[in-house]
């Protein structure tokens, strides 16, 4: 049973929200300011599982996290999609005109840049984490400084929200992976999604041949991401997500791809959260 989960950020972060929504029972969180620290806490058994953002519907893939999962042979055992709502928050009794600087994660600043064009007097500053800025404003009682974070962060740290949902694109989702040291405990008959990795030869049609196998085996390709192989310049590994109705179809596909593809690896077998 999962009792402790590592998250990137502090309480009130979007990773913290996922930890509350995904698990059936309450879990304790290990707060980590970097994903490297998240992974370290998992492999040293400081926690039972970890939550890692993998992609955003606006900004795309978070490629370093794919590399971390692969490098440390971690296993994706579940996924969760979260609607990301960014809010501008400050200490009470201030207005937008009082704010001189706003700190937040670079991704949050990017997703909200159109809003801040309306307030050219505000300086935008990149920081480690959305909720950690809210925590700092609360602890240091920083006047004239704003944070971009979740409404949970505002509630936890006693901040006023000056503007709700300030992200440029209203529908803004992030996909999070639930990661463990061992493979999934999801019953085989409930598995309908998998994440795999493979490499291909430098031959014409080698990638297409593997994709054709997936199609012939009734797999639906939902994600493909290439990642450079550091030790071999100009050669790439492919990280692929597939969904399927029958686990037998996936078993057939992976037995064939295991022969055709180089370095074939199962990163996770789990339930599709986006039905």
C-alpha positions in Angstrom: 0.0 0.0 0.0 1.3 3.5 -0.9 1.6 5.7 2.2 4.3 8.2 1.1 4.7 10.0 -2.2 7.4 12.3 -3.5 6.3 15.4 -5.3 8.0 18.2 -7.2 7.3 21.3 -5.2 5.7 22.0 -1.9 2.2 21.6 -0.6 -0.2 23.6 -2.7 1.7 22.7 -5.9 0.0 20.9 -8.8 1.9 17.7 -8.0 0.4 17.9 -4.5 -3.1 18.3 -5.9 -2.5 15.1 -8.0 -1.4 13.2 -4.9 -4.7 14.1 -3.3 -6.8 13.2 -6.3 -5.2 10.0 -7.6 -4.9 7.8 -4.5 -7.9 6.2 -2.8 -6.5 6.9 0.7 -4.7 10.0 2.0 -0.9 9.9 1.5 2.0 11.8 3.1 4.1 13.8 0.7 7.9 14.3 0.5 8.4 17.8 -0.9 11.2 18.1 -3.5 12.3 21.2 -5.4 13.7 19.2 -8.3 12.8 16.1 -10.2 16.2 14.7 -9.6 15.5 14.9 -5.9 12.1 13.2 -6.5 13.8 10.3 -8.2 16.4 10.1 -5.5 13.8 9.9 -2.8 12.2 7.0 -4.6 15.2 4.9 -5.3 16.5 5.3 -1.8 13.1 4.1 -0.5 12.3 7.4 1.3 8.9 7.1 -0.3 6.7 4.4 -1.9 5.9 6.2 -5.1 6.6 9.5 -7.0 4.6 11.8 -9.1 6.2 13.3 -12.2 4.7 15.7 -14.8 5.3 14.3 -18.3 3.6 16.6 -20.7 1.5 19.7 -20.9 -1.2 20.4 -23.5 0.3 23.8 -24.3 4.0 23.5 -23.7 4.5 19.9 -24.8 6.7 17.2 -23.4 8.9 17.5 -20.3 11.7 15.5 -21.9 14.2 15.3 -18.9 11.6 13.4 -17.0 11.3 10.7 -19.6 15.1 10.4 -19.4 15.0 10.1 -15.6 12.4 7.3 -15.7 14.5 5.4 -18.3 17.9 6.0 -16.6 16.9 4.7 -13.2 14.7 1.8 -14.5 11.5 3.2 -12.9 8.0 2.0 -13.7 5.0 4.0 -14.6 2.1 2.4 -12.7 -0.6 5.0 -13.4 -1.4 8.4 -14.9 -3.5 11.4 -14.0 -4.6 14.4 -16.0 -5.0 17.7 -14.2 -6.7 20.9 -15.4 -4.1 23.6 -14.7 -5.6 26.8 -13.5 -3.1 29.6 -12.8 -4.0 32.4 -10.4 -2.2 35.6 -9.4 -2.0 35.9 -5.6 -0.5 38.3 -3.1 -0.6 39.1 0.6 -4.0 40.6 1.6 -5.0 44.2 1.1 -3.1 44.8 -2.1 -4.1 45.6 -5.7 -2.5 44.7 -9.0 -1.1 48.3 -9.1 0.8 47.6 -5.9 2.6 44.6 -7.4 6.1 45.2 -8.7 7.3 41.7 -9.3 5.7 38.3 -9.9 7.8 35.1 -9.4 6.8 31.6 -10.7 8.0 28.5 -12.5 9.1 29.3 -16.1 6.3 27.2 -17.5 3.7 29.1 -15.6 5.1 32.4 -16.7 5.1 31.2 -20.3 1.4 30.1 -20.0 0.4 33.5 -18.6 2.4 35.9 -20.6 -0.6 37.5 -22.4 -2.2 38.4 -19.1 0.9 40.3 -18.0 1.0 42.4 -21.2 -1.9 44.3 -19.6 0.4 45.2 -16.7 3.8 46.3 -18.1 4.9 47.7 -14.7 5.2 44.1 -13.3 8.5 42.4 -13.7 8.3 38.7 -14.3 11.0 36.5 -12.6 11.6 32.8 -13.1 11.7 30.7 -10.0 11.8 27.0 -8.9 8.2 26.2 -8.1 4.8 27.9 -8.2 3.6 27.0 -4.7 7.1 27.6 -3.2 6.8 31.2 -4.2 3.5 31.5 -2.5 5.0 29.9 0.7 7.9 32.4 0.6 5.6 35.4 0.3 3.6 34.1 3.3 6.7 33.3 5.4 8.6 36.5 4.6 5.5 38.7 4.4 6.7 40.1 1.0 4.7 43.2 0.0 4.6 44.1 -3.6 5.4 40.6 -4.7 3.0 38.2 -6.4 3.0 34.5 -7.2 1.3 32.4 -9.9 0.0 29.2 -8.3 -3.0 27.1 -7.6 -6.0 28.2 -5.6 -5.0 25.5 -3.0 -1.7 27.3 -2.6 -3.5 30.6 -1.9 -5.7 28.8 0.7 -2.7 27.1 2.4 -0.6 30.2 2.6 -3.3 32.8 3.3 -2.9 34.8 0.1 -5.6 36.8 -1.8 -6.2 35.9 -5.4 -6.2 39.1 -7.5 -7.0 37.3 -10.8 -8.3 33.8 -11.4 -7.4 31.5 -14.4 -4.9 33.9 -16.0 -3.4 31.3 -18.4 -3.6 32.4 -22.0 -5.3 29.2 -23.2 -8.2 28.4 -20.9 -8.1 24.6 -21.4 -4.7 23.8 -20.0 -4.0 20.2 -19.0 -0.9 18.4 -17.6 -0.4 14.7 -17.7 1.3 13.2 -14.6 2.9 9.8 -14.2 2.7 7.8 -11.0 6.0 6.1 -10.7 7.3 3.2 -8.6 10.5 1.1 -8.2 8.8 -2.1 -9.4 6.4 -2.9 -12.2 2.6 -2.3 -12.0 0.4 -4.2 -9.7 -2.6 -3.5 -11.9 -4.3 -6.8 -12.9 -3.6 -7.8 -16.5 -7.3 -7.7 -17.5 -7.4 -4.0 -16.4 -4.3 -2.8 -18.3 -5.2 -0.9 -21.4 -2.2 1.5 -21.8 1.5 1.1 -21.9 4.7 3.2 -22.2 7.6 1.7 -24.1 11.1 2.7 -25.3 13.1 1.4 -28.3 15.8 2.4 -30.7 15.9 1.8 -34.4 18.6 1.1 -36.9 19.8 3.8 -39.3 17.9 2.2 -42.2 15.1 3.5 -44.4 11.7 2.5 -43.0 12.9 1.0 -39.7 10.7 3.2 -37.5 7.7 2.9 -39.9 8.1 -0.9 -39.7 7.7 -0.9 -36.0 4.7 1.5 -36.2 3.1 -0.8 -38.7 3.5 -3.7 -36.2 1.6 -1.6 -33.6 -1.2 -0.8 -36.1 -1.4 -4.5 -37.2 -1.7 -5.5 -33.5 -4.6 -3.1 -33.0 -2.6 -0.7 -30.8 -3.5 3.0 -30.8 -0.4 5.3 -30.8 -1.2 8.2 -28.4 2.3 9.6 -28.0 5.7 9.4 -29.6 8.7 11.3 -28.4 12.3 11.1 -29.6 15.3 11.6 -27.2 18.9 11.8 -28.2 21.2 8.9 -27.1 24.0 10.8 -25.4 26.7 8.2 -25.9 25.9 7.9 -29.7 25.6 11.3 -31.5 22.7 11.6 -33.9 21.1 8.4 -32.8 17.7 8.5 -31.0 15.6 6.5 -28.7 11.8 6.6 -29.1 9.4 6.8 -26.2 5.9 5.7 -27.2 2.6 5.4 -25.4 -0.1 3.1 -26.8 -3.6 2.1 -25.8 -5.4 -1.1 -26.6 -8.6 -3.0 -25.9 -7.0 -6.4 -25.3 -3.8 -7.0 -23.4 -3.2 -10.0 -25.6 -2.8 -7.6 -28.6 -0.2 -5.7 -26.6 1.6 -8.9 -25.7 1.8 -9.9 -29.3 3.1 -6.5 -30.3 5.8 -6.3 -27.7 7.1 -9.8 -28.6 7.5 -8.7 -32.2 9.0 -5.3 -31.4 11.3 -6.9 -28.9 12.9 -8.6 -31.9 12.7 -5.7 -34.4 13.7 -2.8 -32.2 17.0 -2.3 -30.3 17.0 -1.8 -26.6 13.2 -2.5 -26.3 12.0 -1.7 -22.8 8.6 -1.6 -21.0 8.4 1.6 -19.0 4.9 0.9 -17.6 1.7 -1.0 -18.1 -1.4 0.7 -16.5 -4.9 2.0 -16.8 -5.7 4.7 -19.4 -6.9 7.8 -17.5 -8.2 9.5 -20.6 -11.2 7.5 -21.8 
